[in-house]
Amino acid sequence: MKEREYSVAEARDKLPSLVHEAERGRPVRITRRGKRAAVLISEAEFRRSHRASGRGLGDAILAWRSRYGGVELSDQEVGGWRARGNARIPDLCERAPRDRPRS
């Protein structure tokens, strides 16, 4: 099912109906100046997504280590993977610009 898209102004004017739409299981994407800014989902979907993701990256790494024993990774090495500062969650549906240098 395709998500419906609304600008911030449209979403503000239609918020009650958009909440009903999200409660019925239809995500609502909100854009700001034509760029994707947020997604409105139901409380049930929010809880489901957080339950599926566990408590965080550290827990996922510990579970991975216990499942695939024998892999040597120091806590210091794993700690270096953590984003510092203003971390941004990438939108995995959008392609990264090719001219941007990789870090």
C-alpha positions, -999 to 999 in steps of 0.1 A, spaced: 0 0 0 14 34 -10 19 60 16 0 92 11 21 124 12 11 158 26 30 190 31 33 203 67 6 229 60 -18 203 46 -11 179 75 -18 207 100 -51 214 84 -61 176 81 -45 163 113 -76 145 127 -82 126 95 -45 118 91 -44 103 126 -74 82 117 -56 71 85 -26 61 105 -47 42 130 -61 22 102 -26 11 93 -19 35 65 14 54 71 12 91 62 44 108 49 48 145 57 70 167 35 86 201 42 94 222 11 91 191 -10 115 170 10 104 140 31 104 151 68 83 127 88 60 97 88 29 95 109 22 59 120 -2 43 145 7 37 181 5 -1 175 30 2 145 53 24 166 54 -2 194 58 -31 170 88 -14 153 105 -6 186 99 -41 200 114 -56 168 145 -34 169 154 -43 205 169 -19 229 197 -6 207 228 -12 188 247 -24 218 222 -52 225 222 -62 188 260 -65 189 259 -86 221 233 -109 206 254 -112 174 285 -120 194 267 -147 214 252 -162 182 285 -162 162 310 -170 189 347 -168 182 346 -134 164 371 -112 181 360 -76 184 372 -54 213 347 -32 231 369 -3 221 366 -12 184 328 -16 187 326 17 206 343 34 176 314 26 154 290 48 174 280 80 158 292 111 175 275 145 175 244 152 155 238 117 141 213 114 113 193 83 106 197 76 69 167 72 47 174 38 32 149 43 4 168 72 -11 200 68 -31 231 86 -18 247 112 -42 275 97 -61 298 127 -59 298 127 -21 331 113 -7 328 83 16 342 85 51 
